[in-house]
Amino acid sequence: MASQSGSYFVPAPTAWPFYLTVGLAVMLYGVAEYLNGNGVGSAPIVIGAAIAIYFIFVWYRGIIQESESGKYSAQVDRTYRWGMSWFIFSEVMFFAAFFGALFYARALSLEWLSGSGDGVLTNAYLWAGFEKEWPSNGPAAMGGDFEIIPPWGVPFLNTLILLTSGVTLTFAHHGLREGAPRGRVVAWMWATVALGCIFLFFQAEEYVLAYQELNLTLESGIYGSTFFMLTGFHGMHVTLGTLMLLIITLRLMKGHFKPDSHFGFEGVAWYWHFVDVVWLGLFVFVYIL
Amino acid sequence: MSHAATHDEHHDHGPEAGIMRWIKTTNHKDLGTLYLWFSMIMFFIGGLMSLVIRAELFEPGLQFVQPEFFNQMTTMHALVMIFGGVMPAFVGLANWMIPMMVGCSDLALPRVNNWGFWILPFAFGLLLSTLFMDGGAPAAGWTMYPPLVLQTGDAFPFLIFAIHLMGISSITGAINVIVTILNMRAPQMTLLKMPLFVWSWLITAYLLLAVMPVLAGAVTMLLTDKYFGTSFFTAAGGGDPVMFQHIFWFFGHPEVYILILPAFGIVSTIIPTFARKRLFGYDSMVYAMASIAFLSFIVWAHHMFTVGMPLAAELFFMFATMLIAVPTGVKVFNWIATMWRGSMTFETPMLFALGFVFLFTIGGFSGLMLAIAPVDFQYHDSYFVVAHFHYVLVPGAVFSIIAAIYYWIPKWTGHMYNERLGQIHFWLSAIFINVTFFPQHFAGLAGMPRRIPDYATQFTDWNVISSVGAFVYFVVQFVWAYNMIVNCIMKKGEPATSRVWEGAHGLEWTVPSPAPYHTFEEPPVLDESEVQGAHADEHQHEVQGKPA
């Protein structure tokens, strides 16, 4: 497994990562000052984000150029496979923190607030009469009465959309591996990108509905917190995933990727399936149960 | 086949000149050096903060600083030492040594490696700048418990974003280490022939990937609770402040093994060298580390015994925690068995490694005491806890870092340190670290709480001793700095041979000292005599005990 001799690609020195970090730091400084209300304006956020995005672009362009000029051996390919796998593992753990918060609140916090187990006195002195329910915005009814988004409407449709996008992506992948005409592979990819965009559109509609009609907001107690943070971070990942799908679609159209060598494609596909699986968890635990 | 053709066109055999060399470098040795220098600067800053703490605690009453600033010092000291001192030092050692130990040209993702390092100065820039802000630096403790931490002033978002950045740095570094170990080893180097330092880092990197994202999630919840009206940690909204502690310590307990597993790897490397024997129980060392890593995920709530958990949880976390003593005991006994009937010499790295075994074990035993839930009700948040974790972190993790630098710096710079100064450094460090922290056990058992700028007069004697120890220990470290800088880095010391230590085994000792800028561009042939584990001599048992 670790036997490639002498041909591992060692990149030249580069300042891309440094400039990317400068951009990130300026952006975060701007956001921090914005949150503090210190009136430095949006300039640091915009400039920092622009620098960061530009150098992410430059960095990836460099990688694509190296890949297309044949500098990557099979061993480099394995590096990217391992790297992407472990990156996705770390993403899984990020979502695990928020799912953990959801389960903890539902199984323990609300239980104790309503007086079970050691929570008897908490309930008696602080929240007398509070009874566990789900969805809940807590004993103080934070944010006021709200309604939840029914799971079998748009969320179910979104589930079908994401699952379908996984299928179209797999069709594209099979086409690429079997040397199908480029046009057909690209068509499946555009279908996948479109499904990603439709999902995001529906998700945005749902947020508008929640805020305007249902009074379900970030401030709706623990339900609003977990609902919006979980679906929100998932939505950010879908946005990023759709962008990645778009980029590999454009690369396909330029004739990148070969039937036996296309990790750029596969990495994005893995990421998309990961986002898909997270959604299934969300659909079950946030929307249905 | 033509190897040169597959390298990048800019690929050359020496670094470029000036500051841009360091900003642009993708070389694992350059980045290892940067990590280590960064870590030393942070150790210095964090050390100064600890001296503010010890100066204030020299006597009861308020002497030098206000309580608010004192709390900023305890909080920042911990954050700086953990995320800026110990972790980057271990990453620096991994950068330098892992490619040379497994026989590859560089880490698997050199540009990502550069990114992982350069995030750190910016992250700590954000964090340290809070010392000069309205409301001062974060002061709610490094554990950032809500609701107290939500009262932080302007520093709050800077604290959160600094931790996000450190998390990105750790995750990129961990991915790099894992991929390098899994994908870049020399052909004959099977997993169970790897040096234990490499094994320890493989497991550490796995822990980092599993828990740094959880910390990122936890602090993100703090951020939204403070600024966006969420109720994760607010009981009125159905959340729970205790939930933060659970999520934080799900990160926090594996984190303490992130801070000690590489130390196990270092000590397992140094002791066989100076005992001139192969490591005793190589396989069991690997299994012990893997067991510790697994157990680290199911013991977190022993940090919260007093928070009000159901009895079943208290019992589960108590027994699971005590279980960790088993694999840890395996390791300590293996180190001792390695020395049994060895041809021992006591050069400075060996002294620090032995200091580690002895003093880390004290920290381990006080940990076992703290694991016992009913007595932890007495010890919790007392100076006994402070004594415990400083024993595992200073004469534990930090001694191992010092030992590693003494051990490998001749390989890095090509010059030996001054042995006499090294011995002086060790003995003064070993004495004064105990002067500093041993009395804190007594103060804590007698009831002195931690994170308090003032205390009842009956604790005065122990605090005076502890403060004196801390100041002397701090000053003694300059003996080390002088020795390293003048003799090794400025090359005033004796030239080092490529083997450096007569009992040393491993691929890193087969290249010249100083190691060339690029090593192992061709995978080396692994001679069985360089293999640390028992697997090397499955067919030649006589090697056991034979001086090299």
Boltz contact constraints between the chains, C-beta under 6 A:
constraints:
  - contact:
      token1: [A, 2]
      token2: [B, 184]
      max_distance: 6.0
  - contact:
      token1: [A, 2]
      token2: [B, 185]
      max_distance: 6.0
  - contact:
      token1: [A, 3]
      token2: [B, 187]
      max_distance: 6.0
  - contact:
      token1: [A, 5]
      token2: [B, 523]
      max_distance: 6.0
  - contact:
      token1: [A, 6]
      token2: [B, 3]
      max_distance: 6.0
  - contact:
      token1: [A, 6]
      token2: [B, 522]
      max_distance: 6.0
  - contact:
      token1: [A, 7]
      token2: [B, 6]
      max_distance: 6.0
  - contact:
      token1: [A, 8]
      token2: [B, 105]
      max_distance: 6.0
  - contact:
      token1: [A, 10]
      token2: [B, 7]
      max_distance: 6.0
  - contact:
      token1: [A, 10]
      token2: [B, 11]
      max_distance: 6.0
  - contact:
      token1: [A, 10]
      token2: [B, 105]
      max_distance: 6.0
  - contact:
      token1: [A, 10]
      token2: [B, 106]
      max_distance: 6.0
  - contact:
      token1: [A, 11]
      token2: [B, 8]
      max_distance: 6.0
  - contact:
      token1: [A, 11]
      token2: [B, 26]
      max_distance: 6.0
  - contact:
      token1: [A, 11]
      token2: [B, 110]
      max_distance: 6.0
  - contact:
      token1: [A, 11]
      token2: [B, 111]
      max_distance: 6.0
  - contact:
      token1: [A, 12]
      token2: [B, 8]
      max_distance: 6.0
  - contact:
      token1: [A, 12]
      token2: [B, 10]
      max_distance: 6.0
  - contact:
      token1: [A, 13]
      token2: [B, 24]
      max_distance: 6.0
  - contact:
      token1: [A, 13]
      token2: [B, 25]
      max_distance: 6.0
  - contact:
      token1: [A, 13]
      token2: [B, 26]
      max_distance: 6.0
  - contact:
      token1: [A, 14]
      token2: [B, 24]
      max_distance: 6.0
  - contact:
      token1: [A, 15]
      token2: [B, 23]
      max_distance: 6.0
  - contact:
      token1: [A, 15]
      token2: [B, 24]
      max_distance: 6.0
  - contact:
      token1: [A, 17]
      token2: [B, 111]
      max_distance: 6.0
  - contact:
      token1: [A, 17]
      token2: [B, 114]
      max_distance: 6.0
  - contact:
      token1: [A, 17]
      token2: [B, 115]
      max_distance: 6.0
  - contact:
      token1: [A, 17]
      token2: [B, 118]
      max_distance: 6.0
  - contact:
      token1: [A, 18]
      token2: [B, 23]
      max_distance: 6.0
  - contact:
      token1: [A, 18]
      token2: [B, 118]
      max_distance: 6.0
  - contact:
      token1: [A, 21]
      token2: [B, 118]
      max_distance: 6.0
  - contact:
      token1: [A, 21]
      token2: [B, 119]
      max_distance: 6.0
  - contact:
      token1: [A, 21]
      token2: [B, 122]
      max_distance: 6.0
  - contact:
      token1: [A, 25]
      token2: [B, 122]
      max_distance: 6.0
  - contact:
      token1: [A, 28]
      token2: [B, 161]
      max_distance: 6.0
  - contact:
      token1: [A, 32]
      token2: [B, 157]
      max_distance: 6.0
  - contact:
      token1: [A, 32]
      token2: [B, 158]
      max_distance: 6.0
  - contact:
      token1: [A, 32]
      token2: [B, 161]
      max_distance: 6.0
  - contact:
      token1: [A, 35]
      token2: [B, 157]
      max_distance: 6.0
  - contact:
      token1: [A, 35]
      token2: [B, 227]
      max_distance: 6.0
  - contact:
      token1: [A, 36]
      token2: [B, 154]
      max_distance: 6.0
  - contact:
      token1: [A, 78]
      token2: [B, 183]
      max_distance: 6.0
  - contact:
      token1: [A, 79]
      token2: [B, 108]
      max_distance: 6.0
  - contact:
      token1: [A, 79]
      token2: [B, 179]
      max_distance: 6.0
  - contact:
      token1: [A, 79]
      token2: [B, 183]
      max_distance: 6.0
  - contact:
      token1: [A, 82]
      token2: [B, 179]
      max_distance: 6.0
  - contact:
      token1: [A, 82]
      token2: [B, 182]
      max_distance: 6.0
  - contact:
      token1: [A, 82]
      token2: [B, 183]
      max_distance: 6.0
  - contact:
      token1: [A, 83]
      token2: [B, 175]
      max_distance: 6.0
  - contact:
      token1: [A, 83]
      token2: [B, 179]
      max_distance: 6.0
  - contact:
      token1: [A, 86]
      token2: [B, 175]
      max_distance: 6.0
  - contact:
      token1: [A, 86]
      token2: [B, 178]
      max_distance: 6.0
  - contact:
      token1: [A, 86]
      token2: [B, 209]
      max_distance: 6.0
  - contact:
      token1: [A, 89]
      token2: [B, 209]
      max_distance: 6.0
  - contact:
      token1: [A, 90]
      token2: [B, 171]
      max_distance: 6.0
  - contact:
      token1: [A, 90]
      token2: [B, 209]
      max_distance: 6.0
  - contact:
      token1: [A, 90]
      token2: [B, 213]
      max_distance: 6.0
  - contact:
      token1: [A, 93]
      token2: [B, 210]
      max_distance: 6.0
  - contact:
      token1: [A, 93]
      token2: [B, 213]
      max_distance: 6.0
  - contact:
      token1: [A, 93]
      token2: [B, 214]
      max_distance: 6.0
  - contact:
      token1: [A, 94]
      token2: [B, 213]
      max_distance: 6.0
  - contact:
      token1: [A, 94]
      token2: [B, 217]
      max_distance: 6.0
  - contact:
      token1: [A, 97]
      token2: [B, 214]
      max_distance: 6.0
  - contact:
      token1: [A, 97]
      token2: [B, 217]
      max_distance: 6.0
  - contact:
      token1: [A, 97]
      token2: [B, 247]
      max_distance: 6.0
  - contact:
      token1: [A, 98]
      token2: [B, 217]
      max_distance: 6.0
  - contact:
      token1: [A, 101]
      token2: [B, 232]
      max_distance: 6.0
  - contact:
      token1: [A, 104]
      token2: [B, 243]
      max_distance: 6.0
  - contact:
      token1: [A, 105]
      token2: [B, 239]
      max_distance: 6.0
  - contact:
      token1: [A, 109]
      token2: [B, 239]
      max_distance: 6.0
  - contact:
      token1: [A, 109]
      token2: [B, 240]
      max_distance: 6.0
  - contact:
      token1: [A, 110]
      token2: [B, 238]
      max_distance: 6.0
  - contact:
      token1: [A, 136]
      token2: [B, 238]
      max_distance: 6.0
  - contact:
      token1: [A, 138]
      token2: [B, 236]
      max_distance: 6.0
  - contact:
      token1: [A, 138]
      token2: [B, 237]
      max_distance: 6.0
  - contact:
      token1: [A, 138]
      token2: [B, 238]
      max_distance: 6.0
  - contact:
      token1: [A, 140]
      token2: [B, 236]
      max_distance: 6.0
  - contact:
      token1: [A, 142]
      token2: [B, 231]
      max_distance: 6.0
  - contact:
      token1: [A, 142]
      token2: [B, 237]
      max_distance: 6.0
  - contact:
      token1: [A, 218]
      token2: [B, 228]
      max_distance: 6.0
  - contact:
      token1: [A, 218]
      token2: [B, 229]
      max_distance: 6.0
  - contact:
      token1: [A, 218]
      token2: [B, 230]
      max_distance: 6.0
  - contact:
      token1: [A, 219]
      token2: [B, 229]
      max_distance: 6.0
  - contact:
      token1: [A, 221]
      token2: [B, 231]
      max_distance: 6.0
  - contact:
      token1: [A, 221]
      token2: [B, 237]
      max_distance: 6.0
  - contact:
      token1: [A, 221]
      token2: [B, 238]
      max_distance: 6.0
  - contact:
      token1: [A, 222]
      token2: [B, 231]
      max_distance: 6.0
  - contact:
      token1: [A, 222]
      token2: [B, 237]
      max_distance: 6.0
  - contact:
      token1: [A, 222]
      token2: [B, 238]
      max_distance: 6.0
  - contact:
      token1: [A, 222]
      token2: [B, 239]
      max_distance: 6.0
  - contact:
      token1: [A, 225]
      token2: [B, 230]
      max_distance: 6.0
  - contact:
      token1: [A, 225]
      token2: [B, 231]
      max_distance: 6.0
  - contact:
      token1: [A, 225]
      token2: [B, 232]
      max_distance: 6.0
